[in-house]
Amino acid sequence: MMNVRHICSVTVVALALAACAVAPPMSTGAAASPAAAAFATIPANKDSDLKLYRADGRVETGAAALGAMQRDAQLILWLAGNQFFAMDDVVRAFQKQNPGTVVGLVTLPPGLLLEAIEKGGWAYNGTAYPGLPDVYASVNLGHLRKLKQIGLAARYATYMHNELVLMVGKGNPKNVKGIADVLRADIRTSMPNPVNEGIMQFYGRKVLERHGAWQHVSAGKECVSCQTTPNNWFTAVHHRETPERLLAGTADTGIVWLTEAIEAQREGKAVEAVRLSPQDSLRDEVAYAACALDKGPRQAMAARYLAFLATPDAQAAYAKFGFVNASADELAQKPIP
C-alpha cells in the first residue's frame, strides 16, 4: 500500500503531466509567486544548465529555454549535472539520428532533479515552470527506485562511468596528495553538498568518512551553499563553483569527477586533478543510470533516446570528454530493482 507521501507525490505529478504539454511559465515579476514556491528551486545564475536545442542548430539558454521547453521540445532530458559539458555533442549526435527533433535539457544535481519531478516542476528567478522530463538520469540507482515507487518509471540502463578526484590549483601549491590532506589545518575545501548532489550523497561522503574527514568538513551540518566550518564550503552546483573558488583563492581543493577536472582544463582554467587510489576514486563503482518516465506525451521519443545511448555514436560522444563507456550488458535496459 502506498503511504501518504507517495499518494501526494503521484497527485502532484499527475496534475503536472496534465498541464506540461501546454503550460506556459507563470510570470511573477520581482517576487516569487505561490505557484513558484510550490516547485523545486533552481539556484540563481544557472542559465547555462538550462538549454533548448532547436532543430536548426540554434541553442537557447536560461529562462527562455525553460519557458519554451514544455511547449516546443519533442524530448526533455533532466540529467545529473556533471555531464553538462558533454551534452552539446551528445544532443547533436541524437539530432543527427533524429532530424527535426527539438531537445530540452536541464543539467543539475540529481537529487534536485528528483525533487522537481516529485513536485511537478521548477521555480527559477521567481517564476514557475510546471512540467516533467521524459528522461531522468542520476549517479545512483536509489533515485530511480523512488520513481518506481511512485509509479513513474520501471526500466533503466547504465550508460557510462566516472571516478572521483581532488581538484587543486595549477601546480598543486598546497601539495595535496589524497583525501587525508583534507584534515590538514591549512587546507580549505570546496565540497559538493550532501543534500542533493549525488557525488557527495552516494560517493564522496563515504570516502571522507573512511578517512575520518566527514565530521571535519561538515561539522554536523547538511546544507546547500553554506560555510560549515572556517575551512569548508558546501556548494549548490559543485562542478561550476569548485573551479571558481580555487581560481578565486577561497579554496585549496575539493572533490569533483575526473571528467569535470578535464573539462575545466579544456576551458583553460588553471586547475589540476589529483588522482586517487581505486579505493577512494570508486572508479569501479560509480555508474550513471537513466530511465524514461512512463507517463507523459513523449514516451516514444524517450524510448528512442534510451536506445540511442547504447549506440557507438553516443558512447563516443561521452568518451571524448573522459567518461568510461558502459558494457553491452549494462547498456541493455532492465527492470529497476
Secondary structure as the mmCIF struct_conf table of DSSP 4:
data_model
#
loop_
_struct_conf.conf_type_id
_struct_conf.id
_struct_conf.beg_label_comp_id
_struct_conf.beg_label_asym_id
_struct_conf.beg_label_seq_id
_struct_conf.end_label_comp_id
_struct_conf.end_label_asym_id
_struct_conf.end_label_seq_id
HELX_RH_AL_P HELX_RH_AL_P1 VAL A 4 CYS A 20
TURN_TY1_P TURN_TY1_P1 ALA A 21 VAL A 22
HELX_LH_PP_P HELX_LH_PP_P1 ALA A 23 PRO A 25
STRN STRN1 MET A 26 MET A 26
TURN_TY1_P TURN_TY1_P2 GLY A 29 ALA A 30
BEND BEND1 ALA A 31 ALA A 31
HELX_LH_PP_P HELX_LH_PP_P2 ALA A 32 SER A 33
HELX_RH_AL_P HELX_RH_AL_P2 PRO A 34 ALA A 37
TURN_TY1_P TURN_TY1_P3 ALA A 38 ALA A 38
BEND BEND2 PHE A 39 PHE A 39
STRN STRN2 ALA A 40 THR A 41
HELX_LH_PP_P HELX_LH_PP_P3 ILE A 42 PRO A 43
BEND BEND3 ALA A 44 ASN A 45
HELX_RH_3T_P HELX_RH_3T_P1 ASP A 47 ASP A 49
STRN STRN3 LEU A 50 TYR A 53
TURN_TY1_P TURN_TY1_P4 ALA A 55 ASP A 56
BEND BEND4 GLY A 57 GLY A 57
STRN STRN4 VAL A 59 THR A 61
HELX_RH_AL_P HELX_RH_AL_P3 GLY A 62 ASP A 72
BEND BEND5 GLN A 74 GLN A 74
STRN STRN5 LEU A 75 ALA A 80
HELX_RH_3T_P HELX_RH_3T_P2 GLY A 81 ALA A 86
HELX_RH_AL_P HELX_RH_AL_P4 MET A 87 GLN A 97
BEND BEND6 ASN A 98 ASN A 98
TURN_TY1_P TURN_TY1_P5 PRO A 99 GLY A 100
STRN STRN6 VAL A 103 LEU A 108
HELX_RH_AL_P HELX_RH_AL_P5 PRO A 110 LYS A 119
TURN_TY1_P TURN_TY1_P6 GLY A 120 GLY A 120
STRN STRN7 GLY A 121 TYR A 124
TURN_TY1_P TURN_TY1_P7 ASN A 125 GLY A 126
STRN STRN8 THR A 127 PRO A 130
BEND BEND7 ASP A 134 ASP A 134
STRN STRN9 VAL A 135 SER A 138
BEND BEND8 VAL A 139 VAL A 139
HELX_RH_AL_P HELX_RH_AL_P6 LEU A 141 GLN A 149
TURN_TY1_P TURN_TY1_P8 ILE A 150 GLY A 151
BEND BEND9 LEU A 152 LEU A 152
STRN STRN10 ARG A 155 HIS A 161
STRN STRN11 LEU A 164 GLY A 169
TURN_TY1_P TURN_TY1_P9 LYS A 170 GLY A 171
TURN_TY1_P TURN_TY1_P10 PRO A 173 LYS A 174
BEND BEND10 GLY A 178 GLY A 178
HELX_RH_3T_P HELX_RH_3T_P3 ILE A 179 LEU A 183
BEND BEND11 ARG A 184 ARG A 184
TURN_TY1_P TURN_TY1_P11 ALA A 185 ASP A 186
STRN STRN12 THR A 189 MET A 191
TURN_TY1_P TURN_TY1_P12 PRO A 194 ASN A 196
HELX_RH_AL_P HELX_RH_AL_P7 GLY A 198 GLY A 198
HELX_RH_PI_P HELX_RH_PI_P1 ILE A 199 GLY A 204
HELX_RH_AL_P HELX_RH_AL_P8 ARG A 205 ARG A 210
TURN_TY1_P TURN_TY1_P13 HIS A 211 GLY A 212
HELX_RH_AL_P HELX_RH_AL_P9 TRP A 214 SER A 218
TURN_TY1_P TURN_TY1_P14 ALA A 219 GLY A 220
BEND BEND12 VAL A 224 SER A 225
STRN STRN13 CYS A 226 THR A 229
TURN_TY1_P TURN_TY1_P15 PRO A 230 ASN A 231
STRN STRN14 ASN A 232 PHE A 234
BEND BEND13 ALA A 236 VAL A 237
HELX_RH_AL_P HELX_RH_AL_P10 HIS A 238 ALA A 248
TURN_TY1_P TURN_TY1_P16 GLY A 249 GLY A 249
BEND BEND14 THR A 250 THR A 250
BEND BEND15 ASP A 252 ASP A 252
STRN STRN15 THR A 253 TRP A 257
HELX_RH_AL_P HELX_RH_AL_P11 LEU A 258 ARG A 266
TURN_TY1_P TURN_TY1_P17 GLU A 267 GLY A 268
BEND BEND16 ALA A 270 ALA A 270
STRN STRN16 VAL A 271 ARG A 275
HELX_RH_AL_P HELX_RH_AL_P12 PRO A 278 SER A 281
TURN_TY1_P TURN_TY1_P18 ARG A 283 GLU A 285
STRN STRN17 ALA A 287 ALA A 292
BEND BEND17 ASP A 294 GLY A 296
TURN_TY1_P TURN_TY1_P19 PRO A 297 ARG A 298
HELX_RH_AL_P HELX_RH_AL_P13 GLN A 299 LEU A 309
TURN_TY1_P TURN_TY1_P20 ALA A 310 ALA A 310
BEND BEND18 THR A 311 THR A 311
HELX_RH_AL_P HELX_RH_AL_P14 PRO A 312 ALA A 319
TURN_TY1_P TURN_TY1_P21 LYS A 320 GLY A 322
HELX_LH_PP_P HELX_LH_PP_P4 PHE A 323 PHE A 323
STRN STRN18 VAL A 324 ASN A 325
HELX_LH_PP_P HELX_LH_PP_P5 ALA A 326 SER A 327
HELX_RH_AL_P HELX_RH_AL_P15 ALA A 328 LEU A 331
BEND BEND19 ALA A 332 ALA A 332
STRN STRN19 LYS A 334 PRO A 335
#
